[in-house]
Amino acid sequence: MSYYVSPAATRANRMWREIADRVFVRRYSDFNVTIGLVIGDSDSLVIDTRSSERQGRELMDEISWVTSNRLRVVNTHHHFDHTFGNFAFVPGEIWGHERCATRLREDSRTAQVALAAAMPEVAPEYVETRVTPPNKTFRESVGLELGDRPVTLTHFGRGHTDNDVIVVVPDAHVVFAGDLIEQGGPPSFEDSYPLDWPGTVGRMLDVTHGPVVPGHGDVVERSFVEGQLADLSALAELARRVHFDGGSIMDALPLAPFPATAARQALVRAFAQLSGEL
């Protein structure tokens, strides 16, 4: 039986939240990341794998409380908190944008060193993680069949990174947005493309007809996405206007719609785009 609830799964029931028919989310305190699970009659799709190999194994164990299906994985983008648990799911299919795989191959060691420096008390957990890029990649869109239900993985353009993927579950009207949408804090702009981000979210809204699962935080509705899109659009227009007028990032910063730290990072990236450096 592919989907069951038993007395032994009482703890799992408290952890996994069913937001639509056989569509679950699990919010973890580590980096406030939100993981998804879509269950079909033969296969299940895991959306992101947490931040380390140990956490990936823990995730797999917790999934076993909900389903005994064959597991497939999709990474919504390359950042460590969404991909470093991948090894736990080998040799299964791990899907991601082609640049997600490239960035993990090229940048993961730098991320591991930075994590070790920031959290020396748990450094071995991150340094010893066997970083595993997606083994199934695509450029624009791909459809997967989980037995009785289809899901679609789509790259609508650059935004939070250059390899953001959203997951659409059509029969449940659920969208997993990855870090294109953030709840509980401002978006992260470290690897972002602020001038492209609004258009990408706008295209995502075209396929949004129900709950939206952000990469971090709680599940939101369309109105929340529209509000965050308005802020992203305002930031992009502000950067264009100030840059065109010969102003600086410091001139734009007090007018930005995000807190100072996030706004500064966003404006640095936006000005770099406007100068042809990204």
SVG drawing of the C-alpha trace seen along z (x, -y; Angstrom):
<svg xmlns="http://www.w3.org/2000/svg" viewBox="-7 -62 44 64">
<polyline fill="none" stroke="black" stroke-width="0.4" points="0.0,0.0 1.6,-3.3 -0.1,-5.7 -1.0,-4.8 -1.4,-6.1 -0.7,-3.7 -0.5,-4.1 3.3,-3.9 3.1,-7.0 1.6,-9.3 4.9,-11.2 5.1,-11.6 1.5,-12.9 2.6,-15.8 5.5,-16.6 4.0,-16.2 1.2,-18.5 -1.1,-17.4 -2.0,-20.6 -3.9,-18.8 -4.7,-15.2 -1.4,-13.3 0.6,-16.5 2.6,-17.0 5.0,-19.6 7.5,-19.4 9.0,-22.5 12.4,-22.1 14.0,-24.3 17.4,-24.0 17.5,-27.1 13.7,-27.2 13.6,-25.1 10.3,-23.6 10.4,-20.2 7.7,-18.8 6.4,-15.3 4.0,-14.4 2.6,-10.9 1.4,-8.9 0.2,-5.3 3.6,-4.0 6.2,-6.8 6.6,-9.8 8.4,-13.0 10.6,-14.6 11.0,-18.4 14.5,-19.3 16.6,-17.2 17.8,-19.5 21.3,-20.7 23.6,-17.7 24.0,-14.0 22.8,-13.2 19.8,-15.4 19.0,-13.7 19.0,-10.3 16.8,-11.7 14.4,-13.0 14.3,-9.7 13.5,-7.9 10.7,-10.4 9.3,-9.9 9.1,-6.2 6.5,-6.9 4.2,-8.3 4.8,-6.2 6.6,-3.1 6.7,-4.2 9.8,-4.4 11.2,-7.9 12.3,-10.5 13.8,-13.9 13.8,-17.3 16.1,-20.2 14.5,-23.6 17.9,-25.2 21.6,-24.5 21.9,-26.1 23.2,-23.7 20.1,-23.9 18.1,-22.3 20.6,-19.9 23.2,-18.6 21.0,-15.8 20.9,-14.3 23.3,-11.5 20.8,-9.8 18.5,-9.2 21.2,-7.7 20.8,-5.7 17.3,-7.1 16.5,-9.8 17.5,-13.3 16.1,-16.0 17.3,-19.6 18.0,-22.3 21.2,-21.8 22.8,-24.8 21.9,-23.4 24.1,-20.4 26.9,-22.6 26.8,-25.0 26.9,-22.1 30.0,-20.6 31.7,-24.0 30.7,-25.7 29.9,-23.1 33.3,-23.0 33.3,-26.7 29.9,-26.4 31.1,-23.6 34.1,-25.6 31.9,-28.6 29.4,-26.5 32.3,-25.0 33.6,-28.4 30.2,-29.7 29.2,-26.7 32.5,-25.1 30.7,-23.0 29.0,-21.0 31.6,-21.5 32.2,-17.8 28.5,-17.3 28.9,-19.7 32.5,-19.2 32.1,-15.4 28.8,-15.5 29.1,-13.8 27.7,-16.5 25.6,-14.9 24.5,-16.9 21.2,-16.0 21.6,-13.0 18.6,-14.0 18.7,-17.5 16.7,-19.7 16.8,-23.3 13.2,-24.5 10.5,-22.0 9.9,-18.3 6.9,-16.3 7.1,-13.3 4.5,-10.6 4.1,-9.4 1.9,-6.5 -1.6,-8.0 -0.6,-11.7 1.5,-14.0 3.8,-16.7 5.7,-19.4 9.1,-20.8 9.7,-24.2 12.4,-26.8 10.6,-30.1 13.8,-32.2 16.4,-33.7 15.4,-35.0 16.7,-33.8 19.4,-32.1 20.0,-31.2 18.6,-27.7 15.3,-28.1 12.7,-25.3 9.1,-25.3 7.0,-22.1 3.4,-22.1 1.0,-19.4 -2.0,-20.1 -4.6,-17.8 -4.0,-19.3 -3.5,-22.9 -0.3,-23.1 2.9,-25.0 6.3,-24.4 8.1,-27.7 11.5,-27.0 13.2,-30.2 11.5,-32.3 9.1,-33.0 10.1,-33.4 7.8,-33.5 8.9,-34.6 11.7,-36.8 12.8,-38.8 14.0,-37.0 17.7,-36.1 19.5,-38.1 23.1,-36.7 23.0,-34.8 20.0,-36.7 19.1,-38.4 16.8,-41.2 15.9,-42.6 14.7,-39.2 13.1,-38.0 9.7,-39.8 9.1,-38.4 9.9,-34.9 7.4,-35.2 4.9,-36.7 5.1,-33.6 4.8,-31.4 1.6,-33.2 0.1,-32.1 0.1,-28.5 -0.8,-29.3 -4.3,-28.3 -4.0,-27.2 -1.5,-26.9 2.1,-28.0 4.9,-26.3 7.9,-28.6 11.4,-27.3 11.4,-28.6 8.5,-29.3 4.8,-28.3 2.5,-27.7 1.0,-30.8 -1.8,-31.8 -1.7,-33.7 -2.3,-37.0 1.0,-36.6 2.9,-35.9 1.3,-39.0 2.5,-41.1 6.1,-39.8 6.0,-40.3 5.0,-43.9 8.0,-44.4 10.4,-42.7 9.1,-44.8 9.5,-48.0 13.1,-47.1 13.9,-46.4 12.3,-49.7 14.1,-51.6 17.4,-50.2 16.8,-51.1 15.7,-54.7 18.6,-55.5 21.2,-53.9 19.8,-55.8 19.9,-59.1 23.6,-58.4 22.8,-57.7 24.4,-55.1 23.3,-52.2 23.4,-54.4 21.0,-56.8 18.6,-53.9 18.9,-52.1 16.5,-54.3 13.8,-53.8 14.0,-50.1 11.0,-47.9 13.1,-45.4 15.1,-45.6 18.5,-47.2 20.7,-44.1 18.6,-42.4 18.0,-45.6 21.7,-46.4 22.5,-42.9 19.6,-43.2 20.8,-46.6 24.4,-45.4 23.2,-42.6 20.8,-44.9 23.4,-47.5 25.8,-44.8 23.2,-43.6 22.6,-47.2 26.4,-47.6 26.6,-44.3 28.6,-42.5 26.1,-39.7"/>
</svg>
